Amino acid sequence: MKKVEAIIQPHKLDDVKEALIAIGIDGLTITEVRGHGRQKGHKEVYRGMEYEIDLLPKIKLETVITDDRLDEVTNAIATAARSGKIGDGKIFVYDVLEAIRIRNDDRGDIVL
């Protein structure tokens, strides 16, 4: 099993969710996060004062999948989240050793 974690632009969330649902991925965890990479942030003016906004809003999307779906899922996320501009985000992939359904103690791929 693999855990796929994607950091994307907030306005791309609906596109990414639709792309994943279209390929049969429905188990998602979505978190609002803040951060920056090469994008670095920007300046804003509020009540005449200039502020440096260096932590930008992002969305972290997480799902656990079977190994054989990895390319399909990462391609769907990348295609749906891509605008071609700095700040589109990143996808990280981790190995998952075990998955356990709390309700009935099912283990392994069956819980996905």
C-alpha positions in Angstrom: 0.0 0.0 0.0 1.0 3.6 -0.6 0.0 6.9 1.0 -0.2 9.7 -1.5 0.0 13.2 0.0 -0.5 16.2 -2.3 0.0 19.9 -1.4 -2.1 21.9 -3.9 -3.6 25.3 -4.5 -7.0 25.8 -2.8 -8.8 26.8 -6.0 -7.8 23.4 -7.5 -9.4 21.3 -4.8 -12.6 20.6 -6.6 -10.8 19.7 -9.9 -8.6 17.2 -8.0 -11.5 15.7 -6.1 -13.5 15.2 -9.3 -10.5 13.6 -11.0 -10.0 11.2 -8.2 -13.6 10.3 -7.9 -13.7 9.7 -11.7 -11.0 7.0 -11.3 -12.8 5.4 -8.3 -10.8 7.0 -5.4 -13.2 8.1 -2.7 -11.3 7.9 0.5 -9.7 11.3 1.0 -8.5 13.4 3.9 -8.3 17.1 3.2 -6.6 19.6 5.4 -6.2 23.4 5.1 -2.5 24.2 5.6 -0.1 27.1 5.1 3.4 27.2 3.7 5.7 28.4 1.0 8.4 27.1 -1.2 9.7 28.8 -4.3 6.6 31.0 -4.3 8.0 32.8 -1.2 4.8 34.8 -0.5 3.7 38.3 -1.3 3.1 41.8 0.1 -0.4 43.1 1.0 -1.5 46.5 2.2 -4.1 46.7 5.0 -5.2 50.0 6.4 -2.2 51.8 4.9 0.4 49.3 6.4 2.3 46.9 4.2 2.5 43.3 5.4 4.7 40.5 4.1 2.5 37.4 3.7 5.1 34.6 3.6 2.9 31.6 4.5 0.3 31.1 1.8 -2.9 29.0 2.1 -2.6 25.5 0.6 -4.6 22.3 0.7 -3.1 19.0 1.8 -4.9 16.0 0.3 -4.1 12.5 1.6 -5.2 9.0 0.5 -4.0 5.5 0.9 -4.1 3.2 -2.2 -3.0 -0.2 -3.4 0.4 -0.2 -5.1 -1.0 -1.0 -8.5 -3.0 2.3 -8.6 0.0 4.6 -7.8 0.7 5.9 -11.3 -3.0 6.4 -12.1 -3.6 8.4 -8.9 -0.5 10.6 -9.1 -1.2 11.3 -12.8 -4.8 12.3 -12.0 -3.7 14.6 -9.2 -0.9 16.2 -11.2 -3.1 16.8 -14.2 -6.0 18.3 -12.3 -3.8 20.5 -10.0 -1.5 21.8 -12.7 -1.8 25.5 -13.8 1.8 25.7 -15.0 2.7 28.5 -12.5 5.0 28.5 -9.5 3.1 27.3 -6.4 1.1 24.4 -8.1 2.3 22.1 -5.3 3.9 18.8 -4.8 3.0 15.1 -4.5 4.7 12.8 -2.0 4.4 9.0 -1.8 5.1 6.9 1.3 5.0 3.2 1.9 2.2 2.1 4.3 3.1 -1.0 6.3 -0.4 -1.7 7.7 -3.9 -0.4 7.6 -6.5 -1.4 10.3 -10.2 -0.6 10.3 -11.0 0.3 13.8 -14.7 -0.8 13.7 -14.0 -4.5 13.1 -10.2 -4.9 13.1 -10.0 -5.7 9.3 -6.4 -5.4 8.1 -4.5 -4.8 4.9 -5.9 -3.8 1.5 -9.4 -4.7 2.4 -9.8 -1.6 4.5 -9.1 0.7 1.5 
